Amino acid sequence: MQVSVETTSGLERQMTVTVPAERIDQDVDKQVMQQARTRRMDGFRPGKIPAKVIKRMYGDAIRYDVLNRVVQESFYKAVQQEELKPAGGPSIDLKNDKEGEDLQFVATFEVYPEVALADFSAAEIEKQSAEIKDADIDQMIETLQKQQAGWSEVERAAEDGDRVKIDFEGFIDGEAFEGGKAEGHDLVLGSNSMIPGFESGLVGVKAGDELELDVTFPEEYHAENLKGKPAKFKVKVQSVSASELPELNAEFFSKFGIEETEVDGFRAEVRKNMERELKNSLKSKLKEQVFNKLVELNSIDVPAALIDEEIDNLRRQAVQQFGGPNAQIDPNTLPKEMFEEQAKRRVVVGLLVQEVVQSNEIKADDARVQETIAEMAETYQEPAQVIEYYNSNEQILNQIRSMVLEDQVVDHLLASAKVEETEVSYEEAIKPAQQVAQEAETEAGE
């Protein structure tokens, strides 16, 4: 077998493979003899069909199968011989498959990039920490109460946090527009579910009031025909209702799966859940920050095949997330552009993390794997059963090992980085990193 490799562009390779005709002929003859022994045909005893009969009747099909198999085997053998690491499957172009002549094909494919990791000691990382205070627990419990709140009509003027039942119709340049009308609409003032100025304009209204609100649709509004346009809404208030927070008792506690009868016991469970959320949030933001810096310091070429593969994964996840497991949606109908940036980043991070693992011979620590399993099991009613199940399921176990391995990579990189520890509030600590970045951009713009 003869092999030659050409670099066409970046990570793309064209590999020309030539397989001697003798190899093809031998494999075809073997298949012919095999079918002569096993095929059944009228007029011939089992195992006594002449090879020339098989070849005349099935020779083209046999040769086709042999060529496909030889191409596949030869490709992987050639890749190993040339010490190449294909990223994704090849595109095969048969140059010569004539009977009696050498088989020649050209395989076009991408290879994994060679990664030389930059020194991570230049990286500046902020490591946040936070404490849960009694006021944080009070606020969380109040939030839980609001989730279960009831409503009762009041005769006073509406205040922020009240619910108003309204009829409204919107007009632009004196003309009503589609989607701008509703009757009996329940709106909680301060929920920011309407465009700016709408809810604040209803503070102080009473049942029976009729008024007009002058507002402007945001420039980033989802409806193209309404972006940035001034509008007038005619509003009639049917009723004003105030929220009634439920009492802190066993009935309320049970709605959150907490079997407690006293407030102190409930607070302790709430604190435990908040501590878990805080730990996960700080860990997640630290990991994202480290990986962002890793990507920033290491510019690498990315195989398009891996990006396409990751886009397909994200498409399937999106369908499952929004359509449920039985969704009748073809993931391929979702635009590729929706996921391209996220897919590329995932691939880049994966390649860099893999290089950190390999170059530093990092292996998943079994003790940390078991600690992680125990932490995950804590959220279930029967932790021991969950731990046993996770440890008996190799697929889940491998997923947890991968999580732990990522954590160990973060620890390894932090050991050489410039780390500044800062203390923040609980509220700030549990904000997603993306929200923090958006708020910073907004402040900078102002």
Phi, psi and omega in degrees: 000129179254138182226134172225141184237135179233135174273114183272316177192132177052247182266357183279137178233145171243118183246120178263125183238131177241124181248127182304144180300327181302321180297316180296312182300317180299315181293322178295315180299321179298317181292322178298312180297322179298315180288329177297328180279329190253335182289152174248133183215135179304134178094354180230142175287150179307130178081003184243016179285127179298141181302323183293331177291314178301315183295320181293321186273324188235007186303316182297317180294319179296315181296321178300313180296318180297315180299316179300315182293317181294320178300313181297312181296318183293323179300308184292328176292319179294321179299317178294319180299319182271001179055048177257152178240092182295140174251099185092169183283159181273160168260123186257129176239109180285119180269326179206118177229026181290142179296136180086354178242160180299140175281132177225133176218156177244124178255124177251127183201168175258155177244159175294143180288152172277126186248122173248104187294136176285160179294121184275356182293342178280349184288134176253120185238134174262120179254109183275151171221158181204154175245146176269118181259165180304323180296326178294320179293318178303314181295320179295317180295321178297321177298317178296321178296319180296327178296331181254014186292150172258175181229140176224138183292143179232158181262353181281177177289148182291139178242165176302130183099345176283163176249129178246141174258121189226155164253138178211156175215134183257148181225141173236123184054037177081358182250133176294145181240154183298135178083005184258016183230141176205153176234140179064033183277126177272126182226124176272120182290130183096358181280346181059032178272348177249171182292156183307136178096339183287307183291318180297331179288347181260354176294126180101353180281161177234164178303134181095347180292145171235134184208169176240138180244128175260117183224172178228131178291138180298153178297332182265016181300146188291330180274118185302322185285353182248350185305124173070008185267139175287144182219156176240127178248127172269125187234136172239128183267119178277316182201161174237131181232142177255148180281147176241111182286137179290155178289153177275092180220180185302323180297317178294316182299322185293336179295343179249018177073022181251118182267077179229153178247341182250150181299320182300318178295321178295317178299321180296320178291321178297317178300317181299317178293322179294321178297320178295316179296318180297314181299314181294321181293313179298319179295316181295316181291324178294316179298315181297321180295317179295316181292324176300317180292323178298317178293319181298322183277344185233105177268120182228153172286145183240126178298127180300327181298322180289324177296315179299320179296319180289325176300318178298320177298315181293323176300312181297319179297319180297318179297316180294321184290317186261339182249353181081170184296337183256019183295133179266057182236131176280115181306330183291348178281344178285133184301135179301323184298334181300329190244356190300312183296314180296320180296316180298317180296318179300317180294315180300312179300316180300316180294319181290318178297318178300320180292321177299316180298312185290315184290338180249006178050049180275133177235148180300127180282120184301321180297318179291327176299314180292325176297317180296317178299316180298319179295319179294324182289337182301333184280356180257161182288328180241078184303321183299319179294321180295316179299316180296318180295313180301318182288341181263352181254105186297325180295312178295320181299319179293324177296318180291321177301320179296320178299314181295321180298320177298318178299321180291326176296317178300314179300318181297317181290321180297329182299335181251356183271168174270105187255125176250121181269128179231143178260132181232171178286162177301316181300317179292322184294326184269359176292135175300147181304323181296320180293319179299317180296319180295319180295322178295320178296320180297315180297320180295324180292330180282000000 
